[in-house]
Amino acid sequence: MYAEPVEGADEIRQLARGALTAAGVGDIDRVPLEQVTAAVDLHQRDLFALGDNPPPALRRAMKLLSSKVLGILAVKQKAIYVDPDLEESRKRFTIAHEIGHKALPWQEGSFADDKHTLAPATKKAFEREANAFGGELLFGAGRFNDQADDEAPGIEVPLAAASRYGASVAATLRQYVEYSRRPMALLAVGVLTDRTVNGPRLPLFRGLCVVSDRFAERYGPLEGAFPTGRLAPSSPLFHVLEKLTVSVGESIEVPLETRRGLVTFRADTFCNTYQRFVLLYRRTRLSGRQTLLVDANGKPLR
């Protein structure tokens, strides 16, 4: 299944705005998460500096997950525990995510001290909501998308914004597409595999592929364009992505089957070492731009 919009997204955005207001955060790009953490009555601690008597939930999590734990909210202790060795943008998203568990009122009452006491379906919903809140917090609860939609569409927009907002390129791309007022889609593509009877394929990470509301309304879900969840060698995108390394790749025109029939989209490509991304949008008369070369963190290469 491809990623679905989070229910209650408008309310989550309003709550994120409330947290930013309570923290006294003004009209700035890089949100000071320390202020927001304090504003929601939490404090931050290093995950592995738990002291002599850590909360039971943390002891269980550390025993079960060891180094896989990125961050934990301890409600009774009013603390967010975060792995200090995380890359900065990942750490910021982890903190923003855990703030979400505290700031979303319907979660705070049910969350207790241990995520693992929740029913699986509830836990999954809570995690998706916290992810959405984290994105809203990092990107100013609509500020980034208001700025982005005022510019001509293209992958240069989120790549240039990632470092300004202190977010990863992957998170910025997702925010750019999911909350755009334009019809846009984002594909997350894995590594090449030839272990199929029908030859090589490039798999899509379906849960990381997103569309804007306008794209879904106008062209339908991504399942229509990519029913197999893979890119076959016959796709023009295949030959661009199979050789793409870290940086911006080639931009090409791609015909896709949609509910409006065959529609040609502009496809901008990017690789951040871990995976490849494809930004799909319709060209406009404002779309003529020079290619921007960037590194894996989205910083321009001069």
N, C-alpha and C positions, 0 to 999 in steps of 0.2 A: 504494500500500500504506500502511495506517495503521501508526503506530509500534509496534514489537514490544519486549517486555521484553528487557533485556540479559542474555545468558547469564552465569551465575556471579555474579548480583547479590549473593547472600549472602556470597560470598568477597570481593567488592569492598567491601562494607560492613565486613567484619572487618578488611581491610587499611587502610581509612580510619580505623577506630577505633585500629588500631595506630599510625598516623601521628600521630593526635591525642594518644595516650598518650605516644609518644616525645617529642612537643613540650611535654609537660607542660600541655596544655590541659585545664582543668577543666570544670565544669558551667556553661558560659556560652553565650549565644546567638551573639554575633559572634566567630567564630573568628579569632584573630590569625594570619594566613597567613604573616607573617614568621617566626614561631616554627616553623611546620610546614615551611616551605621550608628553614630551617636544619637541622631535625631529619632531613630526608632527604638532607642533604649537598648542598644547592643554594644558590645565591644569586641575587638578582634584579637585573636590569639593564634600563635603558631600551632599547627596540628600536632606536631611531635613534641611540643613542650607542655605536656599535659599535667605535670606535677605529680605529687604522691597519691592523689585521690581523684582521678578523673571520673566524670559521670559514667554510669554503667553503660549507657548507649554508646559512648565513645570507645569504651573497652571492648564491647562486642564488635563494633564496626572495625576497629583496628585488628582484632583477632581474625575476623572473617575476610577482610578485604586487604589488609596490609597496605602495600604501597599504592593500591588502586584508589584509595580514598583521596579526594581532592579537597573537600570541605564538608563541614558538618555544622548544623545549627543545634546548639544545646539551649533549649528554651529556659529551663529552670536557672541555668547559670548566666543567661542573657549574653551568650557568647557565640561568636562565629569562629570556628577553628579551621584554618586554611593551611594547606601544604606550602611552606615558605619557599620551596624550590621550584614552584610553578613559574613558567614564563609569565612576564608581567601582564600581558593581555589576558591570558588564561586565568591568572589569579584575580584580576579585576572582574571577569565574568563570574567566577566562582563566588566571590564576595557578593556581587549584585544578585546572583541566584539565591543565595542563602538569606539575604535581606528580604527577598520576595516571600520566603516561607513565613517570615515574621510579619511583614507588612500587609499580606493578603488576609483579611480578617477571618474568612471562612476556613483558612488553613491553621491559623494560630490556635484556635480552640480545639482542633482535632489532632494537631501534630504531636502533642505531648513532647517527649524527649527522644523518641526513637521512630525513624521512618519505617522501620521494619515491622512495627505493630499495625500498620495500615493494610487494608485489603489491597491486593495487587492493582486492581483497576483504579482505586482511589489514589494510590501512590503514583501511578503513571500520570493521572490527570494533574496531581499536585506538582509533579516534576515539570510537566509541560507548561503549567501556569507560572511556575517560578522561573523557568527559562524565558518566558515571554516578559515577565516583570523585569528580569535582569537586563534584557535587551532594551526595554523602554527606559530603564534607569541610565544605562550607559549612553544611550543616544538621545537623552534629553526629552523623553516622552513626546516625540513628534518633531523635535527641533531639527534633527538630522534629515528626516524625510522632507520637511518643508524646504530646507535648503536644496536637497538633491533634486526635488521635482521642479525647481526653478531653473535647473541646468539641462542642457541637451542630454538625452539618455546615452549611456555607455559605461563600460566597465571602469573607465578612468575615474568616474565620480566616486564610487565607493573605495577604490584603491587609494585615492588621495585622502579620503576622510578617515581611514582606519587609524592611522597614527595620531591624528588630531584628537580623536575620541578615545584613544587608549584602548582600542578593541582589536581583535584579530581580523584579518582579511575575510575569513570565512564568516564570522559573525556579522561583519559590516555588509558583505554581499547579501546575506540572508535578510537583514533588516532593510536594505535598500529595495529589494524586490518585494518582500512580503507586504510592506506597508506603503508601497508606491501608489500614486493615483493613476499611473500609466499601466497598460497591459504589458507585464513583464513576467518572465519565468527564469528560474535558476536551476541548472542541472549540476549535480555533484557526481563525478565520474571516477571510477576506480582504475586499477591497473589492468593492463592488457592480459587476457587469458586465452589460451588456445585449447583448453581441455574440454572442448565440446565437440560433438559429432558433426556439427555444422561449421566448424572452423572457428577462427579467433573472434572474440567479442570484447567490448569494453562495457563492464557492468555499471549501471546507475545505482548510487546509494539512494534508494527510493525515499527513505525517511528524511533525507537531507535536501531533496528536491522540493522547491516551493514555487508558488505562483502568487501574483497579486490578485486581489478581488476582481479588478477590471479584466485581467487575463482570463480568469475562470468564467466570468460572465460572458465575455465576447467569444472565446475560443474553446471553452470547455476544459476538462481536467487533462493533466499530462498523460494519463493512461491512453487517451486517444492517439496521441502522437508517438508514444513509446510503449506499446502494449506488452512487449516482452521484457521491459526493464533493462534493455541492453542496446548498445550501438553496434550495428553490424558493419562489416567492411564496406558494404554498399552505401553507407551513410557518408556524405561529404565531411561530417564532423569527425569521423573515425580517423581519417588520414591526417587531420590537423592535430588531434589529441594524442595519437599514438607516439608522436615524436616530440611532444611538448615537454619542455623542462621548466625549471623555475623561472618565471617571469610571465609577462603578457605574451599571448600567442597570436596567431593570425585571426583576423576577423573575416568571416565569410557570410554569404547569403545561403540560407538553408530553407528548403520547402518542407513544411510539416502538415500532416493531415489533422484538421481540426473540425469542430462542429460547423464551421463555415466553409468547409472544403479545404483544398490545398492552399495554404497561405505561406508566403515567403517571409522569413524573419532574418534580422541581422543577428549573428551569433558571435559574440566576443568571448575569447577564451583566456584562461589564466591557470597557472599551476603554482601551488605553494609548497611543493615537495611531497606533501602527504596525499593530495588528491588534485584533480583537475576540475575546473568550474567552467560552465558555459552560461553566459547571460544572453537571453533571448528577448528581443524587442523589435518593434516595427520602426523602420527608418523614417526620419522626417527631414525636412529641408535644413534643419539645424544640426543634423547628425554628422556633418563632415568634420572630422577631428583628426589630428595627428596621433599616431600610436605613442603611448607613454610606456617606456620600459621601466619596470620596477623589480625589486628583489622579492624574496619570499615573504617579507613582512609588509609589503606594499609600499616601500620607500622608493622614490624615484632614483633611477640609476643615471648618473650624470656622465 
